[in-house]
Amino acid sequence: MAVLDGWNPHNQTEAAQLARLDAMHTGPTEGPRNDPSRYWLATMRVEASECSEDAPILLGPETHHI
């Protein structure tokens, strides 16, 4: 069940993960949110037998991280 659906932690490990949820999202997205013009916009295509997906991505030109 997703956190937005009202998931509650069942132990200390899950509680610690829930407490870090915002930081886990903010850390990797901080650069693109602060200066999106430094990143390249691309489309990532994932092919799989059960489904295929396209997703827009921002690629860091120095690190090549998505």
C-alpha positions as CSV (number, residue, x, y, z in Angstrom):
1,M,0.0,0.0,0.0
2,A,1.3,3.4,-0.9
3,V,2.0,6.1,1.7
4,L,-0.6,8.3,0.2
5,D,-3.1,5.6,0.7
6,G,-2.6,5.8,4.5
7,W,0.2,3.2,4.9
8,N,1.5,3.1,8.5
9,P,4.9,1.6,9.5
10,H,4.7,-1.7,11.3
11,N,8.2,-1.6,12.9
12,Q,11.1,0.8,13.6
13,T,12.8,0.2,10.3
14,E,9.7,1.1,8.4
15,A,9.1,4.2,10.7
16,A,12.7,5.3,10.0
17,Q,12.2,4.9,6.2
18,L,8.9,6.9,6.4
19,A,10.6,9.7,8.3
20,R,13.3,9.9,5.5
21,L,10.8,9.8,2.7
22,D,10.9,13.5,1.8
23,A,14.7,13.6,2.0
24,M,15.0,10.5,-0.2
25,H,13.0,12.3,-2.9
26,T,14.4,15.8,-2.4
27,G,18.1,14.8,-2.6
28,P,18.1,13.3,-6.1
29,T,15.7,16.0,-7.5
30,E,17.2,19.1,-5.9
31,G,19.5,19.9,-8.8
32,P,16.9,19.7,-11.6
33,R,14.4,21.6,-9.5
34,N,16.9,24.4,-8.7
35,D,18.4,24.8,-12.2
36,P,16.5,22.8,-14.8
37,S,18.4,24.5,-17.7
38,R,21.6,22.7,-16.7
39,Y,20.0,19.3,-17.6
40,W,19.2,17.7,-20.9
41,L,15.6,16.6,-21.5
42,A,15.3,13.1,-23.1
43,T,12.9,10.3,-23.4
44,M,13.7,6.9,-21.9
45,R,12.0,3.9,-23.6
46,V,11.6,0.6,-21.7
47,E,10.7,-2.4,-23.7
48,A,9.3,-5.4,-21.9
49,S,7.1,-8.3,-23.0
50,E,4.4,-7.4,-20.5
51,C,4.4,-3.7,-21.2
52,S,6.4,-0.9,-22.7
53,E,6.8,2.6,-21.3
54,D,8.1,6.0,-22.3
55,A,9.2,8.4,-19.6
56,P,10.7,11.9,-19.8
57,I,14.0,12.2,-18.0
58,L,16.4,14.9,-17.1
59,L,20.0,13.9,-17.7
60,G,22.9,15.6,-15.8
61,P,25.5,16.5,-18.4
62,E,28.4,16.3,-16.0
63,T,27.4,13.1,-14.1
64,H,25.2,11.4,-16.8
65,H,22.8,10.6,-13.9
66,I,19.1,10.5,-14.7
